[in-house]
Structure formats: structure tokens, C-alpha cells
């Protein structure tokens, strides 16, 4: 209980910018809040706040700890709400955004299933390859593929994602199978057009001499007579046997399982990145958002989920 009070007091002071304001909100003396903060800093062994007579500011360590602290307190509040008074039903409007291709395949089909479980939640789904500003545009949550640098958002990893080189069996019979990424220069590569992403090229990792995965990264600029700004078109071209493509596992796993495509250069595959749910930093995450994130985690954890045909 003492540790929880310390965390609550720290989050309250940080958000209000004042010991007095935090004490007034809780109905205790400022000295009590101050003692809790002193105890928390002593227990952690770091300075979280710089306190002067005029203002309170967070240290670097304090800013980082505040994010985790707020998330823990929000999780606790949501857990209590979900079981108190016989369970609180999720309600309200949920606004979610996702990349167009991934969203069509692996987000949109889940929305009706989520609403069967939570019929009092209404849902708006935006599919766009534009990086949406969640806070400015009023979105509760985004599903994003790949690592991202935006530290103003909180993220929850939903699943792993890996990029791989794939080709149709007919193409490999005719042109041969590359044994090293450098051999892609002699193949027809199906690449995203220049205005799209992948500006550094296709990423690989050359195995270390001791056979471990701790090799050096390698980027190859694909060459070929065909490119397109739409990933689905590249996938379709690849299936017809006109070249080699570098696609995500979420996009090609069914085609590989059915024999339409074959992975090549598997020994040089780069480490996986992630599929994330991201949301703006909030003191209390709405129950409907938490339940949606949990629902996605459960769905994506099922291996058979990724092997179904494209709708």
C-alpha cells in the first residue's frame, strides 16, 4: 500500500506541477505528499523531481518513470473497474486507424467479432498509409507495423513481423534461386516505387562467422523492370511469377502455406520488427480501448489467424 501511495503521489504531483495541488486533490497535508516522494526516490535510488520554491520539474529519469507509472496506475484502475459491481461493460465510441493493406486483411475482419462481445461499443475504422496524429485527430488507438520512434505515444506489442524475400516456384525454376543477397542484382525484383517507403532498400543480416545471428546488417537496392506504390499489386505480381518480392510475413504466410510462394534467402533474413497498438499517453485508458488491445493480442497469438486466405 505504501508503494502504491508513493506512485499515486508522484503521478499526481507530476501532472499538477505542485505538491500543494496534489495534496489538496487528495485531502492531505503537503508534507505527507513530500514524505512519500522522498521515500520513493530513496527506494529507487534516483532523483525524480527537482523541487524549488517556485516550481517542480521532472528529471530525465522522472519523465521516463512517469510514463510507466501512469500506465501501471491506469491498468490497476481498469482491472478494478472490470470486476467491481459485477463487472463494468465497455461502452462509448472507439476510433481506430491502421495501415490500408494490413487493416483490410487483419483488422477490419476482427471489428464485427469484437462488437459481438461488446455490443455497446460503436466503432470507426480508418484505413490509411498516412501516419495519423492520434491526439490531434481524436483517435483512441492505431495499429502500426514496424518499429517507430514516436516517444509521445504508448505502445503495446501485439505480434512479431518479419520481412522476407519470396518468389513463385515457376520463377525460381526458370531463373534459379539466389544464394546470397548480392545475387538479387541478377534477378527481376518487384520493389515499391521511389515515392514509397524502403528508401534504404531491402534489409538483410549476414550471419556471423561463428554461425550465430549476430551478423552485420546489409541493405540491397532492388533492381527490376517493375515497381509499384501498392504492396498488394507487388504481391499479386509475385504470385504470377514475374519476379522476387520483399514482403511482410502477415502478407505472404498464406501464399507460402498454400505453395503459391516460396521463401528465399531465409538464412539472411533480418531480425523481426513488431506489430503494435499505439495510443496517446493518458492517465486512465478507457476500458473499451484496453479490451480492444487485449482482443487483438489474443487474435494475433493464434498461429492459424495468419494462414487464412485474403478476404
C-alpha beads as a LAMMPS data file, in Angstrom:
LAMMPS data file: protein, C-alpha beads

311 atoms
310 bonds

1 atom types
1 bond types

-500.0 500.0 xlo xhi
-500.0 500.0 ylo yhi
-500.0 500.0 zlo zhi

Masses

1 110.0

Atoms # bond

1 1 1 0.000 0.000 0.000
2 1 1 2.856 2.420 0.811
3 1 1 4.436 1.776 -2.603
4 1 1 1.122 2.387 -4.359
5 1 1 0.582 5.646 -2.470
6 1 1 4.061 6.762 -3.451
7 1 1 3.359 6.091 -7.121
8 1 1 -0.020 7.846 -6.966
9 1 1 1.503 10.880 -5.263
10 1 1 4.355 11.073 -7.754
11 1 1 1.970 10.910 -10.737
12 1 1 -0.333 13.487 -9.146
13 1 1 2.465 15.961 -8.416
14 1 1 3.968 15.498 -11.874
15 1 1 0.655 16.125 -13.632
16 1 1 -0.350 19.061 -11.427
17 1 1 3.100 20.604 -11.081
18 1 1 2.637 21.300 -7.390
19 1 1 2.775 19.462 -4.056
20 1 1 0.059 21.741 -2.755
21 1 1 -2.295 20.992 -5.636
22 1 1 -1.694 17.248 -5.311
23 1 1 -2.261 17.396 -1.550
24 1 1 -5.449 19.424 -1.998
25 1 1 -6.795 16.886 -4.508
26 1 1 -6.195 14.032 -2.058
27 1 1 -7.245 15.941 1.038
28 1 1 -3.971 15.583 2.931
29 1 1 -1.214 17.933 4.060
30 1 1 1.535 18.820 1.543
31 1 1 4.096 17.440 3.979
32 1 1 2.603 13.957 3.581
33 1 1 2.965 14.146 -0.188
34 1 1 6.538 15.349 0.247
35 1 1 7.412 12.424 2.523
36 1 1 6.002 9.947 0.015
37 1 1 8.112 11.435 -2.761
38 1 1 11.231 11.348 -0.582
39 1 1 10.577 7.698 0.232
40 1 1 10.016 6.825 -3.424
41 1 1 13.234 8.488 -4.566
42 1 1 15.185 6.834 -1.749
43 1 1 13.761 3.420 -2.616
44 1 1 14.562 3.820 -6.325
45 1 1 17.911 5.471 -5.740
46 1 1 17.298 8.219 -8.318
47 1 1 16.105 11.810 -8.320
48 1 1 12.698 12.035 -9.983
49 1 1 11.760 15.661 -9.298
50 1 1 13.623 18.910 -8.901
51 1 1 11.703 20.900 -6.293
52 1 1 12.193 24.635 -5.727
53 1 1 10.039 27.231 -4.012
54 1 1 8.657 28.320 -7.387
55 1 1 8.230 25.189 -9.435
56 1 1 8.598 21.428 -9.746
57 1 1 10.229 19.869 -12.798
58 1 1 10.835 16.274 -13.778
59 1 1 14.345 14.944 -14.203
60 1 1 15.149 12.771 -17.226
61 1 1 14.677 9.690 -15.064
62 1 1 11.464 11.137 -13.684
63 1 1 9.992 11.668 -17.153
64 1 1 10.750 8.097 -18.170
65 1 1 9.398 6.704 -14.905
66 1 1 6.227 8.799 -15.126
67 1 1 5.141 7.024 -18.338
68 1 1 5.475 3.598 -16.729
69 1 1 3.884 4.832 -13.523
70 1 1 0.806 6.242 -15.274
71 1 1 0.418 3.068 -17.321
72 1 1 0.569 0.885 -14.193
73 1 1 -1.971 3.023 -12.352
74 1 1 -4.283 3.006 -15.364
75 1 1 -4.036 -0.788 -15.651
76 1 1 -4.878 -1.134 -11.977
77 1 1 -7.870 1.192 -12.274
78 1 1 -9.167 -0.700 -15.280
79 1 1 -8.698 -4.057 -13.572
80 1 1 -10.675 -2.870 -10.563
81 1 1 -13.399 -1.404 -12.754
82 1 1 -13.792 -4.617 -14.740
83 1 1 -14.629 -6.676 -11.647
84 1 1 -16.326 -4.195 -9.335
85 1 1 -20.122 -4.036 -9.146
86 1 1 -20.390 -7.296 -11.056
87 1 1 -18.250 -6.031 -13.932
88 1 1 -18.439 -2.798 -15.910
89 1 1 -19.496 -3.093 -19.528
90 1 1 -17.419 -1.343 -22.140
91 1 1 -19.314 1.394 -23.941
92 1 1 -18.765 4.535 -25.974
93 1 1 -17.219 5.198 -29.373
94 1 1 -13.877 3.687 -30.384
95 1 1 -11.855 5.346 -33.173
96 1 1 -9.061 3.202 -34.603
97 1 1 -6.681 3.708 -37.521
98 1 1 -4.484 1.153 -39.300
99 1 1 -2.373 0.849 -42.479
100 1 1 -4.553 0.197 -45.517
101 1 1 -3.262 -3.204 -46.584
102 1 1 -2.770 -4.637 -43.125
103 1 1 -6.029 -3.126 -41.928
104 1 1 -8.078 -4.703 -44.708
105 1 1 -6.675 -8.159 -44.014
106 1 1 -6.078 -8.287 -40.287
107 1 1 -8.003 -5.510 -38.527
108 1 1 -11.299 -4.990 -40.351
109 1 1 -12.397 -8.670 -40.122
110 1 1 -11.983 -8.528 -36.335
111 1 1 -14.184 -5.482 -35.744
112 1 1 -17.561 -7.280 -36.059
113 1 1 -16.283 -10.073 -33.806
114 1 1 -15.225 -7.517 -31.185
115 1 1 -18.652 -5.875 -31.291
116 1 1 -20.360 -9.232 -30.694
117 1 1 -18.516 -9.351 -27.380
118 1 1 -19.029 -5.647 -26.630
119 1 1 -22.251 -4.550 -28.366
120 1 1 -22.393 -1.213 -26.513
121 1 1 -19.186 -0.049 -28.203
122 1 1 -19.566 1.759 -31.536
123 1 1 -16.600 1.659 -33.894
124 1 1 -14.960 3.842 -36.541
125 1 1 -12.078 2.308 -38.516
126 1 1 -9.809 4.478 -40.655
127 1 1 -7.542 2.687 -43.136
128 1 1 -4.710 4.852 -44.399
129 1 1 -0.982 4.537 -45.029
130 1 1 -0.592 8.089 -43.745
131 1 1 0.841 8.307 -40.211
132 1 1 -2.137 9.707 -38.332
133 1 1 -1.604 12.173 -35.464
134 1 1 -3.709 10.340 -32.887
135 1 1 -4.075 13.113 -30.340
136 1 1 -4.682 15.910 -32.845
137 1 1 -7.192 13.911 -34.889
138 1 1 -9.030 12.328 -31.992
139 1 1 -8.135 8.658 -32.454
140 1 1 -8.114 6.272 -29.497
141 1 1 -5.719 3.733 -30.935
142 1 1 -3.633 2.910 -34.000
143 1 1 -2.316 -0.400 -35.253
144 1 1 1.150 0.081 -36.752
145 1 1 3.608 -2.294 -38.369
146 1 1 7.333 -1.791 -37.848
147 1 1 9.382 -0.021 -35.233
148 1 1 8.620 3.636 -34.724
149 1 1 10.409 6.495 -32.919
150 1 1 7.417 8.488 -31.627
151 1 1 8.053 8.682 -27.864
152 1 1 4.888 10.702 -27.287
153 1 1 2.830 7.532 -27.750
154 1 1 2.405 4.472 -25.559
155 1 1 2.719 1.138 -27.348
156 1 1 1.717 -2.458 -26.763
157 1 1 3.377 -5.123 -28.893
158 1 1 0.743 -7.346 -30.476
159 1 1 2.839 -9.715 -32.592
160 1 1 6.129 -10.110 -34.422
161 1 1 6.505 -9.212 -38.069
162 1 1 9.338 -10.235 -40.370
163 1 1 10.210 -9.162 -43.899
164 1 1 11.180 -11.947 -46.277
165 1 1 12.096 -12.474 -49.914
166 1 1 9.564 -14.602 -51.759
167 1 1 9.064 -15.852 -55.289
168 1 1 6.748 -18.173 -57.161
169 1 1 8.080 -21.701 -57.808
170 1 1 7.755 -21.120 -61.580
171 1 1 10.041 -18.069 -61.405
172 1 1 12.683 -19.983 -59.447
173 1 1 12.602 -22.903 -61.909
174 1 1 13.208 -20.530 -64.773
175 1 1 15.693 -18.086 -63.194
176 1 1 17.260 -20.094 -60.376
177 1 1 17.286 -19.459 -56.631
178 1 1 19.593 -16.730 -55.263
179 1 1 22.000 -17.974 -52.588
180 1 1 23.174 -14.571 -51.334
181 1 1 21.502 -11.121 -51.253
182 1 1 24.127 -9.797 -53.668
183 1 1 22.744 -12.171 -56.334
184 1 1 19.486 -10.202 -56.383
185 1 1 21.213 -7.855 -58.841
186 1 1 20.770 -10.591 -61.453
187 1 1 17.065 -11.086 -60.771
188 1 1 13.827 -9.233 -61.505
189 1 1 12.943 -7.598 -58.177
190 1 1 9.462 -6.249 -57.533
191 1 1 10.017 -3.102 -55.493
192 1 1 7.950 -0.316 -54.047
193 1 1 8.166 2.761 -56.241
194 1 1 10.563 5.532 -55.264
195 1 1 7.933 7.725 -53.631
196 1 1 7.000 4.900 -51.254
197 1 1 8.981 3.581 -48.278
198 1 1 12.027 1.250 -48.218
199 1 1 14.327 4.082 -49.291
200 1 1 17.325 2.203 -47.886
201 1 1 16.469 -0.916 -49.847
202 1 1 15.776 -4.448 -48.706
203 1 1 17.250 -5.320 -45.303
204 1 1 19.203 -8.490 -44.598
205 1 1 21.603 -9.728 -41.956
206 1 1 24.758 -11.547 -42.952
207 1 1 25.381 -14.394 -40.438
208 1 1 28.451 -14.052 -38.257
209 1 1 31.438 -16.291 -38.911
210 1 1 30.603 -18.348 -35.817
211 1 1 27.168 -19.164 -37.252
212 1 1 25.209 -17.017 -34.794
213 1 1 22.563 -14.443 -35.670
214 1 1 24.789 -11.580 -34.526
215 1 1 25.829 -10.701 -38.040
216 1 1 26.128 -7.380 -39.809
217 1 1 23.106 -5.653 -41.386
218 1 1 23.073 -5.386 -45.160
219 1 1 20.846 -3.342 -47.447
220 1 1 20.323 -4.161 -51.100
221 1 1 18.780 -1.751 -53.582
222 1 1 16.444 -3.928 -55.668
223 1 1 16.635 -3.729 -59.440
224 1 1 13.984 -4.723 -61.917
225 1 1 11.687 -3.541 -64.665
226 1 1 8.559 -3.382 -62.486
227 1 1 7.735 -1.309 -59.424
228 1 1 4.523 -0.121 -57.818
229 1 1 3.422 2.048 -54.894
230 1 1 0.846 -0.563 -53.813
231 1 1 2.069 -3.581 -51.858
232 1 1 -0.895 -5.750 -52.843
233 1 1 -0.040 -5.295 -56.512
234 1 1 3.548 -6.390 -55.827
235 1 1 2.211 -9.456 -54.028
236 1 1 -0.072 -10.335 -56.948
237 1 1 2.731 -9.871 -59.478
238 1 1 4.982 -12.093 -57.397
239 1 1 2.390 -14.881 -57.313
240 1 1 2.144 -14.787 -61.116
241 1 1 5.882 -15.494 -61.328
242 1 1 7.305 -12.267 -62.749
243 1 1 9.873 -11.588 -60.022
244 1 1 11.101 -11.697 -56.431
245 1 1 9.402 -9.527 -53.790
246 1 1 10.329 -8.467 -50.246
247 1 1 7.139 -8.656 -48.249
248 1 1 5.907 -8.950 -44.657
249 1 1 5.006 -12.272 -43.087
250 1 1 1.453 -11.050 -42.445
251 1 1 1.020 -10.616 -46.192
252 1 1 2.558 -13.811 -47.587
253 1 1 2.196 -16.551 -44.961
254 1 1 -0.963 -17.925 -46.540
255 1 1 0.603 -17.922 -50.006
256 1 1 3.633 -19.775 -48.623
257 1 1 1.445 -22.298 -46.790
258 1 1 -0.529 -22.954 -49.986
259 1 1 2.596 -23.334 -52.136
260 1 1 1.969 -20.243 -54.269
261 1 1 5.162 -18.619 -52.986
262 1 1 8.476 -19.870 -51.625
263 1 1 10.775 -18.029 -49.231
264 1 1 14.300 -17.433 -50.496
265 1 1 17.405 -16.140 -48.691
266 1 1 15.923 -17.265 -45.365
267 1 1 19.419 -17.563 -43.834
268 1 1 19.896 -13.831 -44.398
269 1 1 16.557 -12.633 -43.025
270 1 1 16.770 -9.506 -40.887
271 1 1 15.524 -9.653 -37.260
272 1 1 11.778 -9.187 -36.867
273 1 1 10.175 -5.898 -36.010
274 1 1 6.743 -5.647 -34.439
275 1 1 3.053 -5.094 -34.931
276 1 1 1.915 -2.595 -32.299
277 1 1 -1.144 -0.992 -30.841
278 1 1 -0.259 2.610 -30.019
279 1 1 -2.281 5.213 -28.200
280 1 1 -1.785 8.696 -26.746
281 1 1 -0.419 8.964 -23.227
282 1 1 -3.336 9.105 -20.849
283 1 1 -3.726 8.837 -17.122
284 1 1 -6.663 6.446 -17.494
285 1 1 -7.034 4.347 -20.606
286 1 1 -10.752 3.823 -21.409
287 1 1 -11.950 0.286 -20.825
288 1 1 -13.071 -0.078 -24.459
289 1 1 -9.526 0.687 -25.657
290 1 1 -7.932 -1.777 -23.243
291 1 1 -10.392 -4.505 -24.249
292 1 1 -9.747 -3.842 -27.951
293 1 1 -5.979 -4.161 -27.446
294 1 1 -6.435 -7.387 -25.457
295 1 1 -8.720 -8.708 -28.201
296 1 1 -6.089 -8.024 -30.890
297 1 1 -3.353 -9.657 -28.797
298 1 1 -5.431 -12.807 -28.373
299 1 1 -6.359 -12.987 -32.067
300 1 1 -2.821 -12.408 -33.320
301 1 1 -1.421 -15.003 -30.902
302 1 1 -3.281 -17.768 -32.780
303 1 1 -0.989 -19.252 -35.497
304 1 1 -3.959 -20.134 -37.721
305 1 1 -5.006 -16.468 -37.821
306 1 1 -2.196 -15.580 -40.236
307 1 1 -2.776 -18.503 -42.601
308 1 1 -6.305 -17.758 -43.784
309 1 1 -6.915 -16.614 -47.378
310 1 1 -7.234 -12.919 -48.138
311 1 1 -10.926 -11.881 -47.960

Bonds

1 1 1 2
2 1 2 3
3 1 3 4
4 1 4 5
5 1 5 6
6 1 6 7
7 1 7 8
8 1 8 9
9 1 9 10
10 1 10 11
11 1 11 12
12 1 12 13
13 1 13 14
14 1 14 15
15 1 15 16
16 1 16 17
17 1 17 18
18 1 18 19
19 1 19 20
20 1 20 21
21 1 21 22
22 1 22 23
23 1 23 24
24 1 24 25
25 1 25 26
26 1 26 27
27 1 27 28
28 1 28 29
29 1 29 30
30 1 30 31
31 1 31 32
32 1 32 33
33 1 33 34
34 1 34 35
35 1 35 36
36 1 36 37
37 1 37 38
38 1 38 39
39 1 39 40
40 1 40 41
41 1 41 42
42 1 42 43
43 1 43 44
44 1 44 45
45 1 45 46
46 1 46 47
47 1 47 48
48 1 48 49
49 1 49 50
50 1 50 51
51 1 51 52
52 1 52 53
53 1 53 54
54 1 54 55
55 1 55 56
56 1 56 57
57 1 57 58
58 1 58 59
59 1 59 60
60 1 60 61
61 1 61 62
62 1 62 63
63 1 63 64
64 1 64 65
65 1 65 66
66 1 66 67
67 1 67 68
68 1 68 69
69 1 69 70
70 1 70 71
71 1 71 72
72 1 72 73
73 1 73 74
74 1 74 75
75 1 75 76
76 1 76 77
77 1 77 78
78 1 78 79
79 1 79 80
80 1 80 81
81 1 81 82
82 1 82 83
83 1 83 84
84 1 84 85
85 1 85 86
86 1 86 87
87 1 87 88
88 1 88 89
89 1 89 90
90 1 90 91
91 1 91 92
92 1 92 93
93 1 93 94
94 1 94 95
95 1 95 96
96 1 96 97
97 1 97 98
98 1 98 99
99 1 99 100
100 1 100 101
101 1 101 102
102 1 102 103
103 1 103 104
104 1 104 105
105 1 105 106
106 1 106 107
107 1 107 108
108 1 108 109
109 1 109 110
110 1 110 111
111 1 111 112
112 1 112 113
113 1 113 114
114 1 114 115
115 1 115 116
116 1 116 117
117 1 117 118
118 1 118 119
119 1 119 120
120 1 120 121
121 1 121 122
122 1 122 123
123 1 123 124
124 1 124 125
125 1 125 126
126 1 126 127
127 1 127 128
128 1 128 129
129 1 129 130
130 1 130 131
131 1 131 132
132 1 132 133
133 1 133 134
134 1 134 135
135 1 135 136
136 1 136 137
137 1 137 138
138 1 138 139
139 1 139 140
140 1 140 141
141 1 141 142
142 1 142 143
143 1 143 144
144 1 144 145
145 1 145 146
146 1 146 147
147 1 147 148
148 1 148 149
149 1 149 150
150 1 150 151
151 1 151 152
152 1 152 153
153 1 153 154
154 1 154 155
155 1 155 156
156 1 156 157
157 1 157 158
158 1 158 159
159 1 159 160
160 1 160 161
161 1 161 162
162 1 162 163
163 1 163 164
164 1 164 165
165 1 165 166
166 1 166 167
167 1 167 168
168 1 168 169
169 1 169 170
170 1 170 171
171 1 171 172
172 1 172 173
173 1 173 174
174 1 174 175
175 1 175 176
176 1 176 177
177 1 177 178
178 1 178 179
179 1 179 180
180 1 180 181
181 1 181 182
182 1 182 183
183 1 183 184
184 1 184 185
185 1 185 186
186 1 186 187
187 1 187 188
188 1 188 189
189 1 189 190
190 1 190 191
191 1 191 192
192 1 192 193
193 1 193 194
194 1 194 195
195 1 195 196
196 1 196 197
197 1 197 198
198 1 198 199
199 1 199 200
200 1 200 201
201 1 201 202
202 1 202 203
203 1 203 204
204 1 204 205
205 1 205 206
206 1 206 207
207 1 207 208
208 1 208 209
209 1 209 210
210 1 210 211
211 1 211 212
212 1 212 213
213 1 213 214
214 1 214 215
215 1 215 216
216 1 216 217
217 1 217 218
218 1 218 219
219 1 219 220
220 1 220 221
221 1 221 222
222 1 222 223
223 1 223 224
224 1 224 225
225 1 225 226
226 1 226 227
227 1 227 228
228 1 228 229
229 1 229 230
230 1 230 231
231 1 231 232
232 1 232 233
233 1 233 234
234 1 234 235
235 1 235 236
236 1 236 237
237 1 237 238
238 1 238 239
239 1 239 240
240 1 240 241
241 1 241 242
242 1 242 243
243 1 243 244
244 1 244 245
245 1 245 246
246 1 246 247
247 1 247 248
248 1 248 249
249 1 249 250
250 1 250 251
251 1 251 252
252 1 252 253
253 1 253 254
254 1 254 255
255 1 255 256
256 1 256 257
257 1 257 258
258 1 258 259
259 1 259 260
260 1 260 261
261 1 261 262
262 1 262 263
263 1 263 264
264 1 264 265
265 1 265 266
266 1 266 267
267 1 267 268
268 1 268 269
269 1 269 270
270 1 270 271
271 1 271 272
272 1 272 273
273 1 273 274
274 1 274 275
275 1 275 276
276 1 276 277
277 1 277 278
278 1 278 279
279 1 279 280
280 1 280 281
281 1 281 282
282 1 282 283
283 1 283 284
284 1 284 285
285 1 285 286
286 1 286 287
287 1 287 288
288 1 288 289
289 1 289 290
290 1 290 291
291 1 291 292
292 1 292 293
293 1 293 294
294 1 294 295
295 1 295 296
296 1 296 297
297 1 297 298
298 1 298 299
299 1 299 300
300 1 300 301
301 1 301 302
302 1 302 303
303 1 303 304
304 1 304 305
305 1 305 306
306 1 306 307
307 1 307 308
308 1 308 309
309 1 309 310
310 1 310 311
